Amino acid sequence: MRRLLIIVALIACGAVLAVVLLLRGEPSAAQELPKLGHANTDSAATRGLADPLGRFGVDLLAREAALTGDNVVVSPASLHAALSMLLNGADGETAAEMRSALQLDGLTPAAVNQGWADLITTAQYGKNPELQIADSLWLKKGVPFVPAFLDLNRDYFAADVDELQPDPVTAADEINAWVEERTAGKIKQLISPEMLTPDTLLTLVNTIHLKVRWEHFDKKDTQPQPFTLASGEQVDVPMMQSWLEARAASTASFDAVCLTTDGPADVWVIVPKADQTPETVLKSMQSGNGLAWLTANAAKNQGSVVLPRLSLKYTAKALKEDMKAAGMRRAFDPDLAEFPGVADVQPLYVEAIVQKATLDMNEEGVEAAAATGITVGTTAAPANPFTVRADRPYLIVISERRSAAPLFMALIRDPR
């Protein structure tokens, strides 16, 4: 069986992500909510983040997909959230590069923080939220961290503040246990001891766990059917199939359908047409308006959906290089990085960024998890019935329903 890789960004399980959950009861006691967040299913601040997250997500998936011939899963929200926390301590050209890479040029720092606070609060407001977002800061003892940096991330991201143990093995074990608990055991080893050097002063972590159900598919209808790989080879895979009413869209390049769930997330299945590929579709999205076209142009219709079962795991291959390619360069350079708002230490720079993600999709529903870690250190529609048949490499976007903010994105080349 071909290796199935998955990428997910601190869109949550490792960064933070944009999500909205319909209000149902009191806030969950399991996860502390941002002090300054509002449980608003139509938050203007949340909607303001959706478009930047969409453009950021398309770029991220395209860059990671270029690095491997296997499946790729990313969480743009997770990575974006983790970097947004770090942005609260950046200044000068470093902050400008980070804002540009995160597609935040049209938003003030206050709007970004409020957007995340409202997303996190609304997503988790309820007795049994299907979506859980958590953040944490792990601080080296004795370092003069700037109080405002800690307060902003507590108030807007509900970030736990914990001590970063001096022994790297112990420190990694504690962070990984925190991640595993908040991803329902899906992400176990995010941080390696080798990442935590004596010069590591701060580790930022975000997790996202989503588990939702749907009633679109019946197991008795699932049958082995051919899936055509990029090479032209056909392989048999278990294909779920359904006739349903759903929002769908069609262009000269792709067919798309939106599969609803019982929670705060929608699942978009985007299948390229004719000689198009997932890569060419992503490229057109990069030059256009990201994912916004789908939500603006999809119309409710009836039709058929054929979709492989999925069970994927992926570790991001080059997030540091991805962010450099997006224009965020100074943050990684000890001589150029400007983080005076984090701690009264010079130099202070980003040492590493890691992310792991999982995606399971079957007849019952969808479960996805992601975790992102950042270490910071110093140095001494048509009227006719639609048909969306995912029997060739295709794309998946799991978005928050009201804002359309992308929580997870995937490029499926081989569903085996």
N, C-alpha and C positions, 0 to 999 in steps of 0.2 A: 504494500500500500504506500502510495506517495506521501511524503511527509507533509503534514498540514500545519502551517505556521500562522500565528496570529499576532497582530499588533494592537495594543490599546494604550492610549495616552492618558496622562494624568488628568481626561475628559473623564479622569475620575478615578477610577481605582487608582490612580496615580496622579491625578491632577484634579481639577474640579470640573463639574460639568453642568450644562444648562438643562434643567429639567423642570417640568411642571406637573404636579399631581393634583387631581381633583380633591378638594377638601372633604375629609371624611373623619369627623371626630376630633379628638385632642391630639396635640403634637406627640409623636412617639417618644417614649422615655429612653429608648435604646440609644439614640444619637442626639447629642446636644445640638440645638439649632443656633444659627447666627443671631447675636444679640440685636443687630440692626436690620435683620431681614424681615420681609413681609410675605405672608402666605397669600399671594394674589395670583389667581390663575390667568390674569390678563395684565401682568406687570409690564409697564412701558420699559423699565430697566432691563427686564428679561428679553423683551422683543428687540431691544437695542443691541444685545449681544448675539442674537441669533445669526444675523448676516455675517459679522466678522468670524464667528465660529464656523459657518458654512464654508467660507472662502479658505480659512485656515485648514479645515478638515480635508478639502479637496486637494490642496497643495501637499499636505502631509501624506495622504494616501498615495498620491502620484509619486512622491519621492521614495517612499518605502517600497512601493511596487516595482520600481526600477532596479531595486537591489536584489531581487530574488525572483525565481521562476515558480515559486510556490504560492499558496494562499497567503493573504495578508489581511489582518484585522487591526484597525487602529481606533483609539478613542480620542478624537480631537478635543473633546471637552475636558478629559482628564489632564492631558498635557497642558492645555490652555489654562486651566485653573491653577495648576502648580506653578506655572510661570507667572501667572497673574499675582500670586502671593509674593513671589520673589520681586516682582516689579514694584511692589510697595516699598522696597528698600533701594531701588535703583535711582540714578541721577544722571544728568548730562546726556552725552551722546549714547551712553550705554542704555539709558531708559528710552531714548528716541529709537534706537535700533530694535529694542524689545517690543515697543509699541507697534512699530512697523511690521515686524515679523508676526506679531499676534493679530494683525489687521485692525488695530485699535485707533487708527489715526483720527477717526471721527468722533471718538468718545473721550470724555474727561476721565482722569483717574477716579474721581468720585462716582461717576456713572458706571465705570467698570466694576468697582467694588460693590455698588448697590445692586448691579445686575446679578453678580454672583450670589450675593446674600439672598436676594429674592428667589433665585433659582433653587438654591440649596434648601431654603425654608419651605417653599411650596412643594418641592419634590418629595419631601419627607414628612409633610404635615399629614398625620393620620395615625391610627393605631397600628396598622400593619402595612407600612409603605412598601410597594413593590420595588421602589428605587431608593437606594441608600447611598449617600455621598459623605465621605469623611476626609478630613485633612488633619495633618499634624506637623509640628515643628520639633525637631530634636536638636537641642542646644548643648554645646560643649560648656562644661562648668567653668566659671571664671572669666568668660568672654563678656566684654561690655556691650551687650546687644542694646540697640536703641529701643526704648520703651514704646515709642509710637509704632514701630514696625510690628512688634508683638501684639499691640492693642488692635491695630487695623486687621490683622489676620485672625485674631480671636473674634472681633466684633462682626466682621463681614463673612468670614469663611468657617467660623466655629472651630478653628484649629486648636487641637490639643497641643499643649506645650510640655515636652518631656525632656529629661536629661539624656544627652548622648554619652553613653558609657565610654570610658577611656579605652577599654579592651575592645578591639574591633569585632571579635567573635561574639562577645556578649551584646555589643551594640546592635550588630546585624540580627542576632537572634530576637532581641526585643522588638526591633522595627518589623521584622518579618512576622512575628506573632501578632502584632497589631494589625498588619495588612491581612493576614490569613483570617483573623476573626471578622474583619469588616467586609470580606469578600466571600463569606460562607465557605471558606476552605478552598476556593477556586485558585487563588494566587498564594503560593507558599513561600517562594524564595525570591523576593524582589531584589533585595540588597545582599551583595556578597561582602565578606569581611575585607576583601582586597580593595573595595571601593572606599573604605573608611580608613584614611591615612591619619597619622598624627597631626597633620595640618587641617583636617576636616573640622570645621567649626559648626556647621549647620547642615541638616538634612531635612528637606521638605518632602512630604509624602501626601499623595491623594489617592483615595480608592473610590471606585464606583461598582455597585452591584445591582443588577437589574434582573428581576424574574417575573415574567408576565405570562398569561395564558391567552389562547385564542381558540376559536371553534370553527376554523375554516377547513380543517382536514380531518378525515376519518382514516384510522389505521387500515381498515379493510380495503380502502381504495389505493393504498400505497403498493406500488409494483416496481420490480426492476425494469428500468428503461435505459436506453443509450444516452450518454452524455459525451458530446464531442469536445475533445481537448484542443488546445491551441495548435497542436501538431497535426490535427486532422484525425487522430486515432479516436475510436469510439470505445467507451467502457460502460458497463452496466452499473447503475447505482440505484438505490431505493428512491423512487420519485413519489412525493406526495402530490395529490391532485384534487382540484375542487372547482366547482362552478359557483360563483358568488357575485354579489353586488359590491363594488368597491370603487374608489377613486382611481382613475387610470389616465395615462397620458401617452401619446405616441408622437415621435418625430421621425425625420428621415434617418436618424442615427440609432434610435433605441425605442423600445417599448418599456413602460413602467407601470407598476401597480402599487397601491398603498394598502398594506394589510394591517387592520386595526387589532388592538389587544385589549385586555380587560384592565390595563394599567395606564401609566402616563406616557407610553411610547407607541409610535407607529413604526412599521417595518416597510421600507420601500425596496422593491425588487426591480432592478434596472438591467434589462437584457439588450445588448447591442444587436443591431440588425446587419444583415448581409456581410460586407467585408469590414464592418466596424468591429472594434475590440473594446474591452473595458478601458484600456490605456487611451485610445483615441477619444472615447467618451469623456474621460477625466480631463483630457487636454482641452476639449471644447468647453467644459465647465470652468476650467482655469481661465480661459480667455473670455468667458461670458460672465454670468452672475452667479456662479457656484450652484447651489441647490435651490435657489429661490424660484427658478422657473418652474420646478415641479409643483411646489405648493400653490403657485399662482395659476397654473394652467390645467392641473388635473381636474377631471370632472367625473362625477359618479356615473357608473355604467354597470352592465352585467357582462360577465365573461369567464374564461377559464384561466386557472393558474396551475402550472406544473412546476414543482420546486423540490430540489434534493434535500434530504435530511443533512444536517451538518453537525459536526463536533470538532471544533478547532482550538488549537493553542498556538500562541505566537509570542515571541520576544522581539521587540523592536531592534532593528539591526544597527541603526546609525542616527539616533535622535540628535546627537551633538552636531553631526554633519548636516542633518536635515535643517536644524535651526540656523546654522551658519549659512547654508544656501538660501535661507529665507531672509538673510540680512542681519541676523543677530550674531555678531562676531566679537565685539569688544567684551561681552560678558565672559567669554572663555579665555581672555588674555590677561594674565596677572598684571601686566604693565599698563593696560588700558581700561580694565573693568572699573566701573564707578558704582559702588554699593555703600555709600556713606550712611544711608538710611537703615542698613541692616545692623551693623556693629561698628564700633570705633576701633577698627582694625584695618591696617593697610599692608599689603594689598589684599583684596578680597575678590574672589572670582569663582565662576562655576566650574567645578571639577568634572562632573559627569551627570548625564541624564539617562535613566533606564525606564523601560515600561514593559509590562507583560499584560496579556489579555487572553480571554477565552470567549468562545461563542458556541452555544448549543441551540439548535433549532430542530424541532420535531413536530409531530402531530399535535402535541399538547400545548406547545408554546415556545417561548424564547427565554434563555438565561444567558446573561453576559456579565463579565467582570473584567475590571482593569485596575492596574495599580501603576503609579508613576512615582519615581524617586529622583530628587535633584540634590546632589551634594555640593555644598559651597565651602571653599577652603581658602587658606592663605598660603604663602611661601615663607622659610626664613626667607379636450376630448371628442372622439368620433361617435356617431349614432349607432354604428354597427357594433356587435359584440366584440370585445377585445380578446386577445389571446396573448398571454405572457408565458412563454415556455422557456424556462431556464435550463436548457439542455446544451449550453455552451458556456464558456467563461462569462461571468456576469458580476454585477456590483450589488451590494446591500448597504442601505443606509438606515440606521435605527435612530429616529428623531423624536424629540419631545413634541407632543402633539400640538400644543397651542402656539409655541414660538417657532417650531420647526428647527430648533437647534439640534445639530447632529450629535448624538451621544456615542454611537459606534459606527464605523464604516468598514466595509470589507470588500476585497476583490477575490472572487472564488474562481480559481483556475482548475481545480480538481477536487470535487467534493468527497472523494473516497476517504 
